[in-house]
Amino acid sequence: MSWVCYLLRCADDTLYCGITNDMEKRLAAHNAGEGAKYTRGRLPVSVVYRENCADKSAALKRELKIKRLPRCRKDALLQR
């Protein structure tokens, strides 16, 4: 099972960070209003960044690091 840490761009131009082991299914859930509470009122969302992680633990750690970054550093991730 491959884990991914991802960033979504919401319709209001905010960014949401999460993890999953099935990106297509998770994106569909977000856009159906069944994903995170944060994204429900900010639809539609699109994937703007994804990073493969070794396992769920590594994905959770990376998610926490990304969530702690200021917006300018998150935007810099998108430029890579």
HELIX and SHEET records of a PDB file:
HELIX    1   1 MET A   23  ASN A   31  1                                   9    
HELIX    2   2 LYS A   37  ARG A   40  1                                   4    
HELIX    3   3 LYS A   56  ARG A   68  1                                  13    
HELIX    4   4 ARG A   71  LEU A   78  1                                   8    
SHEET    1   A 3 LEU A  15  THR A  20  0                                        
SHEET    2   A 3 TRP A   3  ARG A   9 -1                                        
SHEET    3   A 3 SER A  46  CYS A  53 -1                                        
END                                                                             
